Amino acid sequence: MSKLYGDILYLIFEELQYDKKSLVLCLRVNKAWCEIIVPILWKNPWERLTHGKKKSLLNVIISYLSDETKNNLINYFTNPYKKPSFNYFSFCKHLNLEVIKKIIKKLTPHSNFKEIKNDILNLFINENMDYTHLYIPKKFDYHFNPGAESCISEIKFLKCNDRINDNILSILTKTCKSIKELELTLYEYNYNCGIAKLIENQNRLSSISFLNDFIGDNPSRMTIENSLIKHADTIQYFGIREQLETKVFTSFVNLKMLELMGKRTDGESKWNNIKDLSLLSLQSLKASNIPINCLANLILSSGKQLTKICYYNYYNDVVSNKILIQAIYHNCPNLIYLELLYRNENILDLEKLLINCQYLKRIDFNIYYYKESLFHVSFYSYVKWDNLFNILAKSSPSSLFEFVFKYTDENPELESLKLFFDNWEGRFPISLKFKKERDYYYESGYDDLVDLIEIYKEKGVIKNFVHYHYDEDSDLLEIYKTKRVINNPESVIKNSEIKSTSIWNRFKKKFNKYPW
């Protein structure tokens, strides 16, 4: 295989790095593909681990241990793996000590924990490894062998907290100069000031998450906040769970992404530092449980370049929601993506937003059943789908064709959908996604819904119509359609949904693992 051919394949497979299933299928094509894909799959083996995957991963880890160590564990791992032909862990770019610690602790007996811990850590922390991402748990303690710190010298991402061991923090400060992204959780009233030195020592810090996990005043935090001033010109992302004690925010002249995480009980005094903040380069704003007047003022002063706004506060009343929507359509002409709470009473303000924000491509509506009070009698308010669909069809800009409705098990009537699709005809094909609140779904009416969707897909009105729970790519309607095929193949074949026996056999083989 030529180097050029290999480089091109690598670039293609890199685009699939988050689609593990497709990569696993591709690595079976031939040895050349396998040699390219395995390093991609093993860049970060620690994410999305189920209990079964953790156990398999631990077995792979143990296969690399010395025979003496493996013999000590033989009673607990009766079928240990043979050492693989690939040195999988040499491909790791993420060193997640949080996950490694949990795997060892959960899946090995307590009496052997300390014994196996150092042996396993030595597999990952040595001069032959080269990491870009490092995750350190609370109170993590480890003695680096000579030269081993070189494996973390070029890390670009660090996640840690202020309960980090002083020795580990000293090694990080001395060794690591190239950290670009820092995710820092603060637990203590009196902070570890060594963290400020670590921040100051970086050459070009561009992203920082500054998360507090305690209650009370915190005057000593100023030391860490002031250490950010050195990076004021380079910081482009900033996330915070509580407003800053200092005015360092005002120095972030190139800040492009801001994430503000408040508490439901926060009043305006908790976030008054952002009310008059002007961030002229800001492009993305993500906020949860921030007092609405503070957020509206921020949008007023910093909204001209915003292309993305996500706001989460499931308890917003109609008035608060109105203030937010008005702030957006008056100040954010370049908005492309929006996520916000939907209330029936805000429909006219939503229409003005659609008219004023002509570059919108996607809107996510957070829809929750909520209680209203009339003469001290509480009742639930549901979505008036006809009104919402009418406004979307009538007033959406030509660029907008993707809508997501989250956190509701309420489904629009078929007649409402049909009218919506008829009104949408002639525009760019629409994509509708419904995130269901529960992990089960009701099949009643699904046959008619599936048939309606197919009709309008053939007309070119619908691009996607998805019901999902967690993952937008896991369509409950497609699962239902497959189930319908398996349970009643004869009627499906009659209707030409499956044209040949060979296709049916492939369907049956692929989906026989589902317990339907």
MARNUVO-764517 format. One record per residue (C-alpha): residue in one letter; y, z negated, x. Coordinates in pm, 1 decimal. Layout:
% MARNUVO-764517
NODE   code         yy         zz         xx
NODE      A          Y          Z          X
...
END
This chain:
% MARNUVO-764517
NODE   code         yy         zz         xx
NODE      M        0.0        0.0        0.0
NODE      S      335.8      102.2      147.5
NODE      K      601.3     -162.9      199.1
NODE      L      840.1       22.9      -33.0
NODE      Y      578.3       31.0     -309.8
NODE      G      513.9     -340.8     -261.8
NODE      D      885.0     -425.0     -268.1
NODE      I      933.0     -232.6     -592.6
NODE      L      635.7     -406.9     -754.3
NODE      Y      770.5     -743.3     -642.3
NODE      L     1106.0     -674.7     -810.6
NODE      I      926.9     -572.3    -1130.9
NODE      F      703.1     -879.4    -1134.5
NODE      E      999.9    -1105.5    -1053.8
NODE      E     1147.2     -999.5    -1388.1
NODE      L      829.6    -1134.3    -1552.0
NODE      Q      832.2    -1469.1    -1369.8
NODE      Y      876.8    -1664.3    -1695.7
NODE      D      612.1    -1460.8    -1877.1
NODE      K      309.0    -1623.7    -1717.1
NODE      K       55.9    -1469.6    -1953.5
NODE      S      160.3    -1115.5    -1861.9
NODE      L      158.8    -1197.3    -1490.9
NODE      V     -192.8    -1341.8    -1512.6
NODE      L     -310.9    -1019.4    -1677.5
NODE      C     -138.9     -808.3    -1411.4
NODE      L     -290.7     -992.1    -1114.3
NODE      R     -636.6     -878.2    -1229.7
NODE      V     -548.6     -510.8    -1178.4
NODE      N     -628.1     -498.7     -806.7
NODE      K     -602.5     -695.5     -483.7
NODE      A     -259.3     -555.5     -393.4
NODE      W     -108.8     -664.2     -725.0
NODE      C     -279.4    -1000.9     -695.3
NODE      E     -125.9    -1065.1     -352.4
NODE      I      221.4     -995.2     -491.5
NODE      I      185.5    -1194.2     -814.6
NODE      V       20.1    -1514.2     -687.5
NODE      P      327.3    -1623.8     -485.2
NODE      I      545.2    -1568.8     -796.3
NODE      L      313.0    -1774.0    -1017.1
NODE      W      305.0    -2057.3     -765.2
NODE      K      679.1    -2081.6     -700.8
NODE      N      700.5    -2363.3     -953.0
NODE      P      355.5    -2477.4    -1070.7
NODE      W      495.6    -2803.2    -1215.1
NODE      E      663.1    -2679.4    -1532.2
NODE      R      516.9    -2691.8    -1885.2
NODE      L      204.4    -2879.2    -1782.8
NODE      T      -38.4    -2983.6    -2055.3
NODE      H     -290.1    -3259.7    -1985.3
NODE      G     -557.1    -2999.1    -1912.5
NODE      K     -330.9    -2808.8    -1673.0
NODE      K     -242.5    -3133.0    -1493.5
NODE      K     -609.0    -3206.2    -1442.0
NODE      S     -678.0    -2855.0    -1312.4
NODE      L     -378.0    -2873.1    -1081.6
NODE      L     -493.4    -3208.1     -943.1
NODE      N     -834.9    -3058.3     -872.3
NODE      V     -670.1    -2775.8     -678.1
NODE      I     -465.0    -3032.6     -485.1
NODE      I     -773.6    -3238.7     -404.0
NODE      S     -953.6    -2927.2     -273.9
NODE      Y     -702.3    -2921.1       14.6
NODE      L     -760.0    -3284.7      114.5
NODE      S     -979.3    -3391.1      405.3
NODE      D    -1352.0    -3435.9      343.0
NODE      E    -1318.0    -3809.3      399.8
NODE      T    -1053.0    -3846.5      130.8
NODE      K    -1248.8    -3628.0     -110.7
NODE      N    -1560.3    -3836.8      -57.3
NODE      N    -1367.2    -4147.9     -157.8
NODE      L    -1281.5    -3980.8     -486.7
NODE      I    -1619.5    -3828.2     -561.5
NODE      N    -1689.6    -4082.4     -838.4
NODE      Y    -1381.9    -3973.7    -1026.9
NODE      F    -1401.2    -3597.9     -975.5
NODE      T    -1762.6    -3496.4    -1019.0
NODE      N    -1697.2    -3123.2     -990.9
NODE      P    -1430.3    -3088.2     -722.6
NODE      Y    -1298.0    -2737.6     -656.7
NODE      K    -1383.9    -2552.5     -340.9
NODE      K    -1086.5    -2481.1     -119.1
NODE      P     -927.2    -2160.6     -258.2
NODE      S     -894.6    -1840.7      -57.6
NODE      F     -517.5    -1846.9     -113.7
NODE      N     -308.3    -2129.3       27.2
NODE      Y     -140.2    -2167.2     -309.4
NODE      F       92.9    -2450.1     -218.7
NODE      S      243.9    -2254.2       69.1
NODE      F      407.3    -2040.2     -202.4
NODE      C      574.5    -2339.3     -370.2
NODE      K      953.7    -2331.2     -369.6
NODE      H      990.8    -2626.4     -607.0
NODE      L      889.1    -2970.5     -480.3
NODE      N      870.3    -3180.6     -795.2
NODE      L      791.3    -3530.9     -676.0
NODE      E      840.6    -3663.0    -1029.8
NODE      V      549.3    -3459.0    -1163.5
NODE      I      329.5    -3510.8     -857.4
NODE      K      369.3    -3887.0     -887.4
NODE      K      281.1    -3880.6    -1258.8
NODE      I      -22.9    -3659.2    -1203.3
NODE      I     -157.5    -3884.0     -930.5
NODE      K      -90.6    -4203.6    -1124.2
NODE      K     -230.3    -4086.1    -1456.5
NODE      L     -539.1    -3907.7    -1336.2
NODE      T     -654.5    -4129.8    -1050.4
NODE      P     -775.7    -4492.7    -1066.6
NODE      H     -516.4    -4757.8     -986.5
NODE      S     -713.7    -4888.0     -689.7
NODE      N     -695.8    -4547.5     -519.2
NODE      F     -333.9    -4465.7     -605.4
NODE      K     -169.4    -4566.3     -276.1
NODE      E     -452.5    -4421.7      -71.8
NODE      I     -442.0    -4076.1     -229.2
NODE      K      -62.9    -4070.8     -278.7
NODE      N       28.8    -4035.4       90.2
NODE      D     -249.1    -3784.6      157.8
NODE      I     -126.8    -3564.4     -125.6
NODE      L      241.0    -3598.5      -35.7
NODE      N      161.2    -3498.9      322.4
NODE      L       20.0    -3171.4      185.1
NODE      F      360.3    -3089.2       40.4
NODE      I      600.9    -3255.1      281.9
NODE      N      549.7    -3100.6      624.2
NODE      E      716.2    -2855.9      862.7
NODE      N      514.3    -2559.3      729.2
NODE      M      672.2    -2575.3      382.1
NODE      D     1006.8    -2429.4      276.0
NODE      Y     1161.4    -2546.1      -51.3
NODE      T     1461.1    -2437.2     -255.5
NODE      H     1434.4    -2701.3     -532.5
NODE      L     1372.9    -3075.0     -497.7
NODE      Y     1315.1    -3332.2     -776.1
NODE      I     1306.9    -3701.2     -674.8
NODE      P     1199.6    -3980.3     -917.1
NODE      K     1344.3    -4329.5     -939.1
NODE      K     1265.1    -4560.8     -647.4
NODE      F     1061.5    -4293.9     -470.0
NODE      D      954.5    -4412.1     -125.3
NODE      Y      794.1    -4204.2      146.7
NODE      H      792.9    -4208.6      525.6
NODE      F      864.1    -3860.6      663.7
NODE      N      647.2    -3753.7      954.4
NODE      P      841.6    -3615.1     1254.0
NODE      G      981.1    -3270.4     1172.7
NODE      A      873.3    -3284.5      808.3
NODE      E     1231.3    -3308.6      681.3
NODE      S     1281.1    -2943.7      780.9
NODE      C     1096.7    -2839.4      463.7
NODE      I     1389.9    -2961.2      249.7
NODE      S     1671.7    -2859.1      483.2
NODE      E     1754.1    -2542.4      286.9
NODE      I     1724.3    -2670.7      -69.0
NODE      K     1969.7    -2522.4     -319.5
NODE      F     1890.8    -2756.8     -609.8
NODE      L     1852.3    -3136.5     -613.6
NODE      K     1769.4    -3366.5     -902.4
NODE      C     1788.2    -3738.6     -827.3
NODE      N     1943.6    -4065.1     -945.0
NODE      D     2132.7    -4360.6     -804.7
NODE      R     1812.6    -4565.0     -770.6
NODE      I     1705.6    -4340.5     -487.8
NODE      N     1564.4    -4511.5     -180.2
NODE      D     1833.5    -4559.2       89.0
NODE      N     1610.3    -4410.5      358.8
NODE      I     1543.7    -4097.4      149.6
NODE      L     1913.4    -4066.0       68.4
NODE      S     2001.8    -4094.1      438.4
NODE      I     1757.0    -3811.9      524.9
NODE      L     1899.8    -3592.6      246.0
NODE      T     2257.3    -3652.4      360.2
NODE      K     2172.2    -3574.8      721.9
NODE      T     1942.9    -3277.0      657.3
NODE      C     2069.9    -3098.0      346.4
NODE      K     2397.2    -2904.4      367.1
NODE      S     2329.3    -2611.0      134.4
NODE      I     2284.5    -2776.9     -205.8
NODE      K     2453.6    -2567.6     -474.5
NODE      E     2321.1    -2741.5     -785.9
NODE      L     2307.1    -3120.8     -823.0
NODE      E     2166.7    -3303.9    -1124.6
NODE      L     2251.9    -3671.0    -1090.4
NODE      T     2158.8    -3955.6    -1327.5
NODE      L     2342.7    -4284.4    -1291.6
NODE      Y     2180.2    -4607.5    -1407.8
NODE      E     2360.8    -4880.4    -1219.1
NODE      Y     2696.2    -5051.6    -1276.7
NODE      N     2762.3    -5048.3     -903.4
NODE      Y     2680.3    -4703.3     -772.1
NODE      N     2509.2    -4615.9     -450.6
NODE      C     2808.7    -4488.1     -254.6
NODE      G     2574.6    -4295.3      -25.5
NODE      I     2557.3    -4038.3     -306.3
NODE      A     2928.2    -3966.7     -253.5
NODE      K     2855.8    -3890.4      113.4
NODE      L     2572.7    -3658.1       11.4
NODE      I     2810.9    -3468.3     -218.9
NODE      E     3084.6    -3444.9       43.8
NODE      N     2836.9    -3313.0      302.9
NODE      Q     2753.5    -2999.7      104.5
NODE      N     2904.3    -2667.8      209.1
NODE      R     2945.6    -2508.9     -131.8
NODE      L     2852.6    -2713.6     -439.3
NODE      S     2882.0    -2494.2     -749.8
NODE      S     2698.3    -2684.8    -1026.2
NODE      I     2677.3    -3054.4    -1107.1
NODE      S     2534.0    -3253.6    -1396.9
NODE      F     2676.7    -3602.5    -1401.3
NODE      L     2470.3    -3812.7    -1643.1
NODE      N     2517.0    -4181.3    -1724.8
NODE      D     2226.0    -4378.1    -1866.4
NODE      F     2381.9    -4718.9    -1923.1
NODE      I     2641.4    -4889.2    -2139.9
NODE      G     2960.7    -5056.6    -2019.1
NODE      D     3265.8    -5000.1    -1803.8
NODE      N     3204.1    -4835.6    -1469.6
NODE      P     3505.6    -4852.1    -1238.9
NODE      S     3300.7    -4792.2     -923.3
NODE      R     3212.8    -4441.7    -1044.3
NODE      M     3549.6    -4324.7     -913.6
NODE      T     3405.6    -4307.6     -561.6
NODE      I     3154.7    -4044.6     -665.0
NODE      E     3404.8    -3858.1     -881.3
NODE      N     3653.7    -3835.0     -595.4
NODE      S     3384.5    -3687.1     -370.6
NODE      L     3390.3    -3380.3     -597.7
NODE      I     3747.0    -3293.3     -501.6
NODE      K     3623.2    -3122.3     -184.2
NODE      H     3432.3    -2876.4     -405.8
NODE      A     3705.7    -2824.9     -663.8
NODE      D     3738.0    -2452.8     -582.1
NODE      T     3363.8    -2379.0     -590.4
NODE      I     3237.2    -2581.2     -889.1
NODE      Q     3157.3    -2337.2    -1171.3
NODE      Y     2930.5    -2554.9    -1390.9
NODE      F     2992.9    -2915.0    -1486.3
NODE      G     2788.2    -3127.1    -1726.2
NODE      I     2873.8    -3483.9    -1820.2
NODE      R     2744.8    -3745.3    -2064.0
NODE      E     3060.6    -3957.5    -2059.2
NODE      Q     3420.4    -3867.7    -1982.7
NODE      L     3537.8    -3898.8    -1624.7
NODE      E     3727.1    -4201.7    -1500.8
NODE      T     3955.8    -3990.1    -1280.4
NODE      K     4160.7    -3672.8    -1326.0
NODE      V     3926.9    -3469.5    -1103.8
NODE      F     3862.2    -3231.9    -1397.0
NODE      T     4205.7    -3081.7    -1356.2
NODE      S     4119.7    -2960.0    -1004.9
NODE      F     3822.3    -2746.0    -1121.1
NODE      V     4026.5    -2426.1    -1125.7
NODE      N     3723.0    -2192.9    -1125.0
NODE      L     3508.1    -2382.1    -1375.7
NODE      K     3320.5    -2131.8    -1593.9
NODE      M     3063.2    -2347.1    -1776.7
NODE      L     3124.6    -2692.1    -1924.8
NODE      E     2871.6    -2913.0    -2103.4
NODE      L     2989.1    -3232.8    -2276.6
NODE      M     2730.8    -3476.8    -2414.4
NODE      G     2863.5    -3762.4    -2623.7
NODE      K     2714.8    -4021.8    -2855.7
NODE      R     2728.4    -4006.0    -3231.5
NODE      T     2940.1    -4323.5    -3236.1
NODE      D     3198.9    -4199.4    -2985.3
NODE      G     3559.1    -4217.9    -3102.3
NODE      E     3851.3    -4013.2    -2972.9
NODE      S     3939.5    -4276.8    -2713.0
NODE      K     3606.0    -4207.8    -2542.1
NODE      W     3702.3    -3844.9    -2477.4
NODE      N     4081.0    -3843.7    -2469.4
NODE      N     4077.5    -3705.6    -2112.1
NODE      I     3969.5    -3362.4    -2238.6
NODE      K     4230.4    -3331.9    -2514.3
NODE      D     4500.7    -3186.7    -2290.3
NODE      L     4267.4    -3028.3    -2036.9
NODE      S     4340.6    -2664.9    -1952.5
NODE      L     4053.9    -2469.2    -1793.6
NODE      L     4175.1    -2111.0    -1779.4
NODE      S     3852.9    -1966.1    -1629.0
NODE      L     3617.7    -2134.3    -1879.7
NODE      Q     3362.6    -1891.6    -2028.8
NODE      S     3093.0    -2117.7    -2173.7
NODE      L     3136.0    -2444.5    -2365.9
NODE      K     2842.4    -2652.3    -2482.7
NODE      A     2917.9    -2980.2    -2660.9
NODE      S     2730.6    -3238.9    -2864.2
NODE      N     2871.6    -3534.3    -3058.4
NODE      I     3222.4    -3488.0    -2918.6
NODE      P     3505.9    -3603.3    -3150.5
NODE      I     3623.0    -3291.3    -3328.8
NODE      N     3995.7    -3328.0    -3255.9
NODE      C     3928.3    -3364.5    -2883.0
NODE      L     3707.4    -3055.9    -2884.1
NODE      A     3950.7    -2851.7    -3094.2
NODE      N     4234.5    -2933.1    -2851.0
NODE      L     4017.8    -2826.2    -2558.3
NODE      I     3942.4    -2493.9    -2729.7
NODE      L     4313.7    -2451.6    -2805.2
NODE      S     4407.6    -2487.8    -2437.1
NODE      S     4102.6    -2321.7    -2276.7
NODE      G     3956.5    -2078.5    -2530.6
NODE      K     4101.0    -1741.0    -2433.5
NODE      Q     3817.7    -1651.3    -2191.5
NODE      L     3536.1    -1825.5    -2380.4
NODE      T     3241.0    -1597.2    -2454.9
NODE      K     2992.1    -1868.8    -2554.3
NODE      I     3030.9    -2184.4    -2765.3
NODE      C     2747.9    -2416.1    -2870.7
NODE      Y     2835.1    -2724.2    -3073.1
NODE      Y     2584.3    -2982.6    -3196.8
NODE      N     2679.8    -3257.5    -3438.6
NODE      Y     2448.8    -3270.1    -3734.1
NODE      Y     2666.1    -3525.2    -3913.9
NODE      N     2990.1    -3326.9    -3916.0
NODE      D     3159.9    -3333.2    -4252.3
NODE      V     3316.0    -3026.3    -4411.9
NODE      V     3667.6    -3109.7    -4289.3
NODE      S     3556.4    -3154.0    -3927.8
NODE      N     3361.4    -2831.2    -3942.2
NODE      K     3668.8    -2653.1    -4080.5
NODE      I     3884.9    -2780.9    -3793.1
NODE      L     3633.1    -2653.8    -3537.5
NODE      I     3588.8    -2309.5    -3695.6
NODE      Q     3964.2    -2262.3    -3723.7
NODE      A     4013.7    -2360.9    -3359.9
NODE      I     3756.1    -2098.0    -3261.9
NODE      Y     3887.6    -1804.8    -3463.4
NODE      H     4249.1    -1875.6    -3363.5
NODE      N     4180.7    -1911.4    -2989.0
NODE      C     3856.8    -1733.6    -2888.0
NODE      P     3900.5    -1356.4    -2932.5
NODE      N     3637.0    -1274.8    -2667.7
NODE      L     3353.8    -1480.7    -2816.4
NODE      I     3007.2    -1321.0    -2788.9
NODE      Y     2766.6    -1605.6    -2874.0
NODE      L     2824.2    -1893.4    -3115.5
NODE      E     2611.1    -2184.1    -3233.0
NODE      L     2748.3    -2425.5    -3491.0
NODE      L     2666.0    -2633.9    -3796.5
NODE      Y     2666.0    -2447.3    -4127.4
NODE      R     2814.8    -2594.4    -4444.0
NODE      N     2839.4    -2401.1    -4771.6
NODE      E     3197.9    -2517.8    -4820.2
NODE      N     3311.8    -2355.2    -4493.7
NODE      I     3215.7    -2002.7    -4601.6
NODE      L     3574.7    -1869.9    -4618.8
NODE      D     3653.8    -2001.0    -4270.8
NODE      L     3333.9    -1838.7    -4145.1
NODE      E     3456.4    -1507.1    -4290.2
NODE      K     3785.0    -1538.6    -4098.2
NODE      L     3590.2    -1612.7    -3780.8
NODE      L     3382.0    -1296.7    -3827.0
NODE      I     3697.4    -1091.0    -3876.0
NODE      N     3886.9    -1237.9    -3578.5
NODE      C     3602.3    -1252.7    -3324.0
NODE      Q     3520.7     -883.3    -3292.8
NODE      Y     3289.3     -909.6    -2988.9
NODE      L     3031.1    -1141.1    -3142.7
NODE      K     2668.5    -1041.4    -3084.4
NODE      R     2476.0    -1347.1    -3202.4
NODE      I     2533.9    -1652.2    -3423.5
NODE      D     2298.1    -1949.3    -3447.4
NODE      F     2347.5    -2155.6    -3763.6
NODE      N     2224.1    -2515.2    -3750.5
NODE      I     2121.6    -2586.8    -4107.8
NODE      Y     2031.6    -2935.7    -4219.9
NODE      Y     1982.2    -3075.0    -4567.1
NODE      Y     2265.2    -3318.1    -4610.2
NODE      K     2371.0    -3572.6    -4868.9
NODE      E     2687.6    -3547.4    -5072.5
NODE      S     2822.3    -3823.1    -5293.2
NODE      L     2957.0    -3765.1    -5643.8
NODE      F     3051.7    -4075.6    -5839.4
NODE      H     2833.3    -4278.0    -5598.8
NODE      V     2530.7    -4060.3    -5673.9
NODE      S     2375.3    -3893.7    -5367.1
NODE      F     2212.6    -3553.5    -5380.6
NODE      Y     2095.5    -3292.9    -5130.6
NODE      S     2297.4    -2979.6    -5066.2
NODE      Y     2102.5    -2663.5    -4989.8
NODE      V     2210.6    -2331.1    -4846.0
NODE      K     2365.4    -2084.6    -5085.9
NODE      W     2197.4    -1786.2    -4924.2
NODE      D     2355.9    -1519.7    -5145.8
NODE      N     2706.8    -1627.2    -5045.6
NODE      L     2617.3    -1646.9    -4676.1
NODE      F     2438.1    -1311.7    -4669.4
NODE      N     2720.9    -1144.0    -4858.1
NODE      I     2980.7    -1261.9    -4604.0
NODE      L     2760.8    -1160.5    -4309.6
NODE      A     2702.5     -811.6    -4448.3
NODE      K     3064.5     -758.9    -4550.8
NODE      S     3257.9     -909.7    -4258.4
NODE      S     3038.6     -905.4    -3945.8
NODE      P     3185.3     -697.5    -3662.2
NODE      S     2985.1     -389.9    -3559.1
NODE      S     2862.7     -569.7    -3244.8
NODE      L     2700.9     -854.7    -3441.8
NODE      F     2342.9     -800.7    -3555.2
NODE      E     2147.9    -1110.9    -3447.1
NODE      F     2138.2    -1426.9    -3660.9
NODE      V     1930.5    -1742.1    -3614.3
NODE      F     1891.9    -2011.7    -3881.3
NODE      K     1767.8    -2337.7    -3732.6
NODE      Y     1617.5    -2663.7    -3857.6
NODE      T     1538.4    -2569.2    -4213.7
NODE      D     1217.5    -2509.8    -4405.9
NODE      E     1417.2    -2361.7    -4692.0
NODE      N     1345.7    -1989.6    -4725.0
NODE      P     1579.6    -1740.1    -4894.3
NODE      E     1449.6    -1581.0    -5213.6
NODE      L     1309.8    -1230.5    -5171.5
NODE      E     1579.5    -1093.8    -5401.5
NODE      S     1848.1    -1245.8    -5177.1
NODE      L     1691.6    -1087.5    -4870.3
NODE      K     1652.6     -750.4    -5040.9
NODE      L     2019.6     -747.6    -5145.0
NODE      F     2120.8     -847.1    -4790.5
NODE      F     1914.0     -566.4    -4636.7
NODE      D     2052.5     -312.1    -4883.3
NODE      N     2407.8     -416.3    -4795.7
NODE      W     2327.6     -401.6    -4422.6
NODE      E     2184.1      -48.5    -4438.2
NODE      G     2368.6      198.6    -4216.1
NODE      R     2453.8      -59.8    -3949.6
NODE      F     2273.6     -145.2    -3625.3
NODE      P     1924.3     -282.8    -3712.3
NODE      I     1944.1     -654.8    -3781.7
NODE      S     1749.2     -935.8    -3613.2
NODE      L     1685.7    -1249.9    -3820.6
NODE      K     1510.6    -1560.0    -3689.5
NODE      F     1429.8    -1877.1    -3881.5
NODE      K     1348.1    -2185.5    -3676.3
NODE      K     1130.2    -2403.3    -3895.7
NODE      E     1182.4    -2778.8    -3893.2
NODE      R      810.9    -2858.6    -3902.0
NODE      D      518.9    -2728.3    -3697.8
NODE      Y      335.0    -2608.4    -4005.7
NODE      Y      440.7    -2340.3    -4248.2
NODE      Y      383.6    -2249.9    -4609.8
NODE      E      191.5    -1929.2    -4669.6
NODE      S      275.6    -1894.3    -5037.3
NODE      G      485.6    -1583.9    -5078.7
NODE      Y      417.8    -1461.2    -4727.3
NODE      D      235.3    -1150.9    -4850.3
NODE      D      538.8    -1029.9    -5043.6
NODE      L      772.4    -1125.8    -4758.2
NODE      V      565.3     -936.6    -4500.1
NODE      D      555.7     -628.8    -4724.3
NODE      L      933.8     -644.1    -4778.8
NODE      I      998.8     -669.3    -4405.5
NODE      E      774.2     -370.6    -4331.6
NODE      I      959.8     -156.7    -4586.2
NODE      Y     1299.0     -227.9    -4429.5
NODE      K     1167.3     -190.7    -4076.1
NODE      E     1055.3      160.6    -4168.3
NODE      K     1404.2      227.5    -4305.1
NODE      G     1554.9      117.4    -3974.5
NODE      V     1740.6     -176.4    -4131.9
NODE      I     1542.5     -453.8    -3958.7
NODE      K     1469.3     -480.2    -3588.6
NODE      N     1311.8     -829.1    -3591.6
NODE      F     1230.4    -1084.0    -3859.6
NODE      V     1078.7    -1399.7    -3715.3
NODE      H      968.4    -1742.4    -3835.2
NODE      Y      907.3    -1978.3    -3543.4
NODE      H      881.9    -2347.1    -3463.0
NODE      Y      949.7    -2398.7    -3090.0
NODE      D      930.6    -2060.5    -2920.3
NODE      E     1124.1    -1761.6    -3057.8
NODE      D      848.6    -1534.8    -2924.4
NODE      S      575.8    -1712.6    -3127.2
NODE      D      622.0    -1552.5    -3466.9
NODE      L      450.7    -1740.1    -3751.5
NODE      L      466.2    -1427.3    -3963.9
NODE      E      276.6    -1225.6    -3702.8
NODE      I       15.3    -1500.7    -3682.4
NODE      Y      -16.4    -1489.5    -4060.4
NODE      K      -49.7    -1110.4    -4057.6
NODE      T     -326.4    -1135.2    -3798.3
NODE      K     -500.3    -1398.7    -4006.5
NODE      R     -475.7    -1172.5    -4308.7
NODE      V     -633.1     -889.2    -4110.9
NODE      I     -922.2    -1108.0    -3995.8
NODE      N     -988.1    -1262.1    -4336.4
NODE      N     -973.1     -937.4    -4530.1
NODE      P    -1022.8     -640.1    -4295.0
NODE      E    -1150.1     -403.5    -4564.4
NODE      S     -831.1     -412.7    -4769.5
NODE      V     -622.4     -377.2    -4454.5
NODE      I     -818.8      -72.5    -4343.9
NODE      K     -771.5       79.5    -4689.7
NODE      N     -398.6       28.8    -4655.5
NODE      S     -406.5      200.0    -4313.0
NODE      E     -282.0     -109.0    -4128.9
NODE      I     -583.3      -67.9    -3901.6
NODE      K     -695.6      289.9    -3855.6
NODE      S    -1028.4      259.9    -3676.4
NODE      T    -1322.4       30.6    -3613.8
NODE      S    -1243.1       13.8    -3243.4
NODE      I     -894.2     -125.1    -3315.0
NODE      W    -1042.1     -380.4    -3555.1
NODE      N    -1294.9     -490.6    -3293.2
NODE      R    -1016.3     -544.1    -3039.9
NODE      F     -822.3     -750.7    -3294.4
NODE      K    -1128.1     -959.3    -3374.3
NODE      K    -1209.7    -1022.0    -3007.7
NODE      K     -852.0    -1118.1    -2926.8
NODE      F     -802.4    -1362.0    -3211.1
NODE      N    -1145.5    -1515.7    -3268.9
NODE      K    -1032.7    -1825.1    -3078.6
NODE      Y     -807.5    -1926.6    -3369.9
NODE      P     -986.1    -2166.0    -3615.8
NODE      W     -906.8    -1975.1    -3934.2
END
